[in-house]
């Protein structure tokens, strides 16, 4: 019986076991880098399918307002709730002091409106009493027929570059790590920043645009982020009154909605 076991457990079998153990250690150690590489390769593949020569970016003008609001409405309708209010948020934010005019960005393909994103000045209240100015953004909207094709990531990365050039050190947002993680966002609490409305939120994300910028959070023993007031809807009647100016759409209760 012993001879049978020895014969079965051959040198080649031992080599296979050692290789698997070694590969497992390498995989676990380099797993984040492997996933990041896969994401980069996948994004580049999607980007190659989009003719970037046809893509243009520009700032929104008053003549664009209604078309962009309608795009935003179409992009979010029945996604997180029956109907949506993101177009109303956009409409109201344009007149607020913390609205960043330079980062009110439209994306077009051959002159056709495909996407839009807006940015807002925000801040992190540091635990040592200091204030760290950052930005947040959204809604970020992509026309329904162009979703999940890479356009959203292209728009976001262009806007982030513009924000960085303006001196913005970091961006914070509540969102899906599956999408925003592709562009370098991480769960904010891993960098010492908590979301005031939900301190343990794994959907509250942050990205450092200027290397070392968030070191100030660590030095202060952490910090708290609160979304600018314009993101909160106090009276749903105001939303309904504004929405009545657009073509009628059916509000549906769908699986996956969170409100």
N, C-alpha and C positions, 0 to 999 in steps of 0.2 A: 504493500500500500504506500509506504514511504517513497519507494522508487517511482511509483506512478505519479505521486505529487511532485517530486523533483523533476521528473520528465515533463510534467504538464507546465510547471512554473519554469519555463525556459528563459534563457538570457534575453531573448527578444521581448518576452512578456514583461520582464523587469524593466527593460528600456522603455517600453510603452508606458508603464506605470509612472516611471520617473519623469518622462516627457509630459504626461498629463498633469502631474503635480506641479512641475515647473511652469507649464502653460497656465494653469489655474492661478498660481501666484502672480505671474506677470499680468494676467487678465484683471485680477482684482486690484492690483496696484495701479494699473494704467487704464482702468475702466472709464473714469471721467474723460480722459484724453481721447480714448477710442470713440466714445459717444460724441464728443465735440467734433472730432474729425469726420464722423459719419454725417453729422448735421451740416458741416461746412460743405462737404462733397455733395450732399443732397440739395443744398441751397444753390450751389454753383450749377448743378444740373438743371434746376428749375429756371435759374437766371439765364442759362444758355438757350432755353426754349423761348424766352421772351426777347424780342428784338429791342435791345436797349436804345437803339438809334431812333426808335419811334416813341420812346418814353421821354416826357418833359415834365419839369417841376416849376411851379411858379407860386407867387403869393396870391391869396384870394383877394378879389376886389368886390366892392358892393354889388356890381352887376352879377357876380357869381352866387350871391347869398342864397337865393331861393333854390337854385339848382343844387348847391352843396347841401342845403338842409334836406332836400328831397332825397339826395344820394344817401345821406346819413340815416334818414327814416327807412329807406329801402334796405339798407345794410343791417339794421338792428330790429326790424319789425318781427315780432313774435320769437325773437332769439332768447332773451333772458326773461321775458314776461309777455303776456298778451299785449300786443301793440309795442310801443317803446316811447321813451322820452329823451333820447340822446339828441335828436334834432332840436328840441326845445332848450336843452342845456347849451348847445352850440350857439343858438340864436341869442341867448341872454349873455353869454360870456363875452361876446365881441365888444361890449361896452364897459367891461370891467377893467380896473386899473392893472390887474395882474395878468390879463390876457396878453400873450406875446405876439404882436402883430407880425414880426419877422418870421415867426414859425407857424403861421397860419397858411399851411401848404397844400396846394392842389397837385395831383398827379394826373397827367393826361397821356393818352396814346393816340397818335395821329389827330390830336385836337379834341378827342373824346374824353370826357370826364370819367375817370376810373376810381379815384381815391382822394381822400382828404384826411388831414390830421391837424389838430390844434394843440398848442402848448400853453401852459399856465405857470406863472411863478409861484413857488411854494417854499416851505422851509421845514427844517428838522429842529425841534426844540431839544437842545442838548441837556443832559442830566446835570451839567455844571452851571446851568443858567444861560448858556450862550445860544445863539441862533446860527444855523448853518443854511444859507440860501441854496435851494436846488430848484428843479422844475418837475412838474408832472405833465401828463399829456392825455389826450383822448377827449371825445371819441376819435378813434382812428377807423375810418370807414372805407370799405372796398365794395364796388358795385357787385351785387349778388352773382352775376354771371362770371365774374373774374375772381371769386373767392377760391382759396385753396390751390392757387396756381403760382404762388410766389410773389404776387404783387404787393401784398401787405408787408412782407418782410423788406422788399425793395423800398417801399415808401418809408417805413420806419427807420431803416438804416440811413437813408438820405437825410431824413429829419434829424436823426441823432448827430450826424456829422455837422449839420448846420448849428445845432445847439452847442456842440463842443466848440465850434469856431467863435460862438458868441461868449464863451467863457463859462458855460454851464458845467459844473463839476460832477453832477450826478442827477439821475432821473429816478423817480419812484412812481409806482402805479399798482393798482389792484388788477390782477389779470391772471391768465392761464400760463403757467410756467412752460407748458408744452409749446406755446407759440413764442412767448417772449424769451424763453431760455435759448432759443436759436440765435438771438441777438445779444447774448451775454448777460441777461438778467438773472439774478439769484434771489432766493428767499431773503427778504430784507433783515429778518431777525438774526440771520447768520452773520450779518455785518453790524449787529448791535442796534438796529433801528426797528422799533416796534410801531405797529399801526394802532393809533389811539382807540379806534372803534373795536378792535379785536387784536390784542397784543400777541396772541399765538398764531395769527393768521399765516398760513403757508401760501396764500394767494396774494399777499402783499410783497411786491418785488422791488428790487433796486438794481441800478447799474451805475457803476462808476465810469464817468467819461474822462476825467482827468486823473491819471494814476496818483494814488496817495491821498486823494481828496477826502475819502471817508475815514482816513486815519484820525481825523479830528473827532469823529464819533467815538472811536475806541479810547482816545485820550480823555474824553469827557465821561467815560463810563456808560456810554449808550445815549440813545435819543428817542424821541417820539415824533411821529409824523401824523398830521391831521390834514385830510383833504380840504382844499379851499372851499369856502361856503357855497360857491356857485354850482357845485356838483350835487347839492342836495335839493330835492323838490319838496317844497312845503305845502303847496296846494295843487292837487291833481286837476282841479277845475281849470287852472291856468294852462296846464298841458293839453287838456281836451279842447279848450278854446283855440289854442294855437294850432293843434292838429286838424281842426275842422277847416283850416285854410288849404289843406292838401286834398288830393283825390281820396275818396273813401277806400278803406282797406279793412278787411275782417280781422278782428282780434281773436286769436286762438290760444287755448291752453294746450301746450305741447310738452312731451316728455323732455326732461333736461333743463327746463326753465327753472330759475332760482328765485323768482319773485312772483 
